[in-house]
């Protein structure tokens, strides 16, 4: 008698009862500890209300005024440039690339690629980039990633200023919380001499997952920070649980999670589906692939992402460029691969973490992932402020080259939505 192997994979419905028994057991410490952290900030409704109020532009500007009033003029300038339509429109950008034929072309808007840059460490860089975009007729990203220390940027007023800028230009942004592997949470890890220790986890052991949750809720309620980076299976689950309670947070999974095959993706999305809200939404809105994946992996994953109802919910975030130093073998450039997949796999973001290789190798100080973890005071004291700004502008140039390449092929993109109509 032949056996249908596929049928053997079916999960009995009763298994869900076992899971619910853990979640609903009043003596289950792993859930009680989670709920205790949430309770510090109020009910889900109260938490969301605090975040909505904190996210208002007027509230953010008041914080800027209190801590870094000199940034107000920059924010007012940015608003004025937006309101007078100083930035290039999408139609004009397409004509710039394609000439008159752009007006008769149909672009693949259903497969629009989100233009993403990482990492935009300092608020003044936004103003520098915006000034160049106006002068050169180039694009501002639709998505910004940040990896600056939270307490440092809170103290110097950069955090509310950046958040206000994102509200003005209509871009999403992601912060990286301080409770991560570089915070000393794993006492056994150091530099290269202990590198094999990192293979067991980046560093959110023991109580640090709950500290991450606490930190997330603090910045959510105080500054309206809605999206953060997620690097650990435990904090991914905490994000799922928090959203299931009704708290409207979101997160993106980091490249450091190492999702490099469709089965890793399936496992992650199974969890997202299990704890999705009844409307089908999930807090997992960004899925950053490992640098080692190929287009076929995204194509295979796109099939079950759609079957799970997540095609419009979970964005595939794919590195097109990487920092020249300390993360990948160079040269690394995935633009052609992006253009090959962008016409049939939806909801992709093109993440630019470095300049194009031919530019990077000419720089006296090429981009380096380790620069993300330096204190601002040390960067300035070392004379590297201008170097790091140039690295960021190289990333912006790489992003614009990607937008140009997509446009040449009749493909669409998402830039800062309040600036590029």
N, C-alpha and C positions, 0 to 999 in steps of 0.2 A: 504494500500500500504506500503510495507516494505521500509525502508530507509537505504541506505548503509552509515553507520556512517563514514567510512573511507573517503568517497568522500567529506564529509563536512569539512575535514581538509585541503583541497586543497587551496592554497594561490593564489588569482588572480594575474596574471602577472602585472596588473596595479599598484599593491602596490609598485613595484620597482620604478615606476615613482615618487611616493611620496617621497621615500627615496632619489632618485637622485636629486629631487628638493631642498632638504635640503643641500645635499653635494655640489651642484653647484650654490647655491644662493650667489651672491657676497656680500650680506649684512648679511649673516649668521655668527654671531660672533663666535659661537663655532668652526666653521671651519676656520675662519679667524685667530683666535688666534693660532690655531694649525699650520697653514701655516706660520705665522709670526715667530714662533720659528724655524721651519725648514729653513726658508730663512736666518737666522743668519749664517748658516753653508754652504750656497751655494745651487746649484742645486743638485738633486739626483746624477747626474753623478760626480759632484765635490766632494760631500760627500763620495761616494764610493771610489773615487780615493784616497782621503786623508786616508781613513781607510785601503785600500790595502797597501799603502806605509807605514803606521804606523805599520802594522802587520808583515812586513818583518822582518825576524830574525836579519838582519844587523841593521835595525833601532832600534829594541828593545835592542840589545846589546849596541848600542851607548847610549841609555838612561840609561842603567844599569851602563855603564862606567862613566857617568856624575854624577850619584847620589850614586851608591853603587858599586864601582869598585871591592870590594872584592868578590862579587858574580860571577864575570866573570870566576874565576877559577873553581867554582862549575859547571857552565854551560858548560865550555870547557870539564870538566871531564864527564859530562852527555853525551855530543856529542860523546866523545871518546868511552865510554862504549856502546853506541848505535851502533857506526860504527864497532866495533869489535865483535858485536853480543854477548855481555856478558850476556844478559838476556835470560831466558829460552824460547825456541821456543814453539809454540802451540803443535806441534807433540811430543816434548820431555815431555811437561807437561802432555799430555794425557797418555803417556807411564808411567810416574811417578805415575799416579792415577790407571791405568788399567793394566799395564804390557804389554806384547807382543800383547794381543788381541786388543789393541788400533789400531794397524796397519791394522786390518781387519774390523774394525767397520765403519759404516757410521753415521756421526754426523749430527744433525738437524741444519745445518748452516742457512737455511732459517728462522729459529726462534731464531737466536743467541741473547742472553741476554747481554745487555751492562752492564759491571761492573762499578758501580758508587760509589764514596765516598764523604761524606759531614761531616763537612766542612774542607777543607784544607786551614787553615787560613794564613799560613806563608810559604814563599818560602823554607826556610831551611828544612821544613818537607818533601818536595818533594825529596830532596837529601837524607835525612835519610831513607825514604821509598825505594828509588831506591837502596841504598847500601844494605839494608836488602833483597830486592828482588833478587839481584845478589847472595848474600851469601846463601840464603835459597832456591833458585830456585822457587820463588813465582812470582805472577803477579802484574803488575802495572795497575791501572784502565784505562778504556777507556774514563772515564768521571769524572771530578772533579767539585764540587760545592764549592763556596766561599761565606762567609758572613762577611768578614772583612770590616771595614770602608774604603771607597774608598780614601778619602783625606789623611787618615793616611798612607795607603800603597803606595799612590802616592808619598808622601813626603819622605818616607824612602827607596824608590827604590824597594820595594817588588813587586809592580804591574808589571813593565816591566820585572822583573826577572821571575816572575811566568808565564807571557805570553810567554816569550822566552822558558821556560822549556816545555810548552805545545806544542809549535811548534816543538821542538826537539823530543819529545816522541810520538807525533801523537795522542794526546788526545783532546777532546773537553772540554771546561770549561765554567762555568757560574759565573758571578759576581753579587753581590747584591748592588744596588745603595744606596746612602745615603738618598735619598728621600723616606723614608719608615716610618712606624708607630712609630719607636723609635726615630725619629728625632725631636720630639716635634711639628709635624705638626698639630696634634689635641690637642689644648690647654686644653681640658677637661679631658684628660687621664693621669693617673699616674700609681701607682702600684696596688696591689691587691684591695685597697679600691675603685678603680674606674673600676673594671674588667667588670662590666656589660656594660660600655661604649664601650668596644671593640666589643660587639656583633653587633654594628651598622657599623663596619668598622675598619680596622687596623689603618688607619691614613694617607690618602692622600686627605684631603678635599680641596675644593675651588681651589686655584691656584696651588696646589702641584702636580696635574697630569701633568701640563705643565712644572713644574720644573723638574719632573722625565724625561720628554721628552728631555728637555734641557741638563740634566746631561747625559742621554744616548748618545746623539749626541756628547757631549764633549769627552767622553771616547771612543766612536767609532772612531772619527776622530783623536784623539790624540794618542791612544794606540792600535787601531784596535780591541777593545773589542766588539765582535759581539753578544754575548749571555748574557742576564741578567735575573734576577728573576723578575717575575711579580705577584703582589699580589692584584690588584684592578681592577674591571670591567672597570673603566675609562681608566687606563693605558693599559689594554689589547686592548681596542678599538684603542687607540693612536698607539699602535704597529701595529695593522692591517692596519691603515691608512698610517702610515709611509712606510710600506712595499709596499702597493698599489701604492704609489708615485714612487717607484723604488729604495728606500734605502734598502740595503741588510742586514738589521739587523735581529736578531732572538731573541726569548725569550722562557722561560719556565714558566708555571704557577705554583705557589707555593702551597705547602700543606696547607698554611694558607688561600687560597681561599675557601677551604672546599668543593671541588667537591666530593660528597660522594654517588652519585646515577647516573644511566644512563641518567636521564633527565637533570641534571645539565651539564653532559658531552655533551648531544645533543645540548643544548643551546649554549655552548661554541663553539662547532664545526660548528654549523649553522653560527655563526658570522665569523669563520675562512673561511668557504666556500664563504660567501657573499663577503668578501673582498680579496679572493685569487687572485693571478695573473692569467693571461690568460693561463699560463703553468700549472696551478693547484697547485702551491706551496703556502705555507703560512709561515709567520714568527713564528707561533706557532709550535715549534719543540719538546717541552717537556710538558707533561701534568701530573703534580704531583697529584696523588690521595690523598684524605683524608686517614688517617690511619685506618679508620673504614670500608673501603670497603672490600668486599669479592671477590673471583674469579668470581662468577657469574656476578657481575657488570662489570668487565673487559670483560667478554665474550660477554655480551649483547652490550656493547659499541663498541667492536671490529667489530661487524657486521655492524653498520652504519658508523664507521670510515672508513671501507673499501668501503662502498657504496658511501661515499663522496669523495673517491680518496685520502684519507689521511693515508692509512696503512703504507706507507713508509715515510711519512712526519712527522706525530705526534707520538712521542714516549710516551708510557705509563711509567711514572716514579713511581715506587712503593717502599715504605720503607720496607726493609727486617729487619733492626734493627733501633732502635731509641736511642737517648741519654737516659741514665739511669734516669736523673732527669729533671723535669720541662716541660715535654711535653705529655707523655702518661703513662698509668698504666703499670707497669712492673710485670712480665716479658713479653716482646714483641719480638717475633721472627717469621718471616713469610717465612722462607726458604722452608719449606715443601710445602706450598701453591704455592710458585714460581715454584718449580719443577713440581707441578701438572698441571700448566697452560702453562708452557714454551714450551711445544711440540705442541701447537695448536693456541696460540695467538702470533702474530708476534710483533716485535719492542717494546720490554719491556726493561726497565733498572732496575737493582736491586740496589736500593740506600741503602747504609750502613751509617747510621747516629750515630751508637753506636757500641760498642763491643757486643759480645754474652752475654746474661744475666749472665751466670755462671762466666764469666770473670769480668764483670762490678761490680758485687756485692762484689768482693774481693778487689777492688781498694780503697785506702785511699781517693782519689779524683776521683770518678766516673764521667763519662761524663755528662755534664749539658748544655742544650741549651742556658742558660743565659750566658755561657762563651763566646758565639759568639759576644756579645755586649760590651765586656770589652776592654778598651784601652790596647794596647800592653805594654805601660809603667807601667800600673797598674798590669798587669799579671806578669811582671818581678819583680816589687817591692814586690809583694805578695809572691814571691817564687813559683809561679805556672807554670812557663814555662815548666819544665820537666813533670809536671803532665798533662798538656794539650797535650804535645807531646805524652806521653804514651796513652792518650785517643785516639789520632789519629791513633797510631799504632795498637791499639785494633780494631779500625774500619777496618783497612787494613787486619788484621787477619780474621775478620768476612767476609770481601769480598772474601778472598781466600778460606774460608770454603764454601762459596756459589759456587765459581767456581769449587771446588772439587766435591760438591754434584751434580751439573749439569753434570759434566763430567762422574761421575759414572752412570748416567742415559742415557748416549749417547746424551746429550744436549750440545749445543754450547754456546760460550760466545764471547764478544768483549772486549779485553784488549787494552792497549796502542799499537796502531797499528804499530808504528815505532820500537817498542822494541821487541814485541813478534810476530815473523813472522810465 
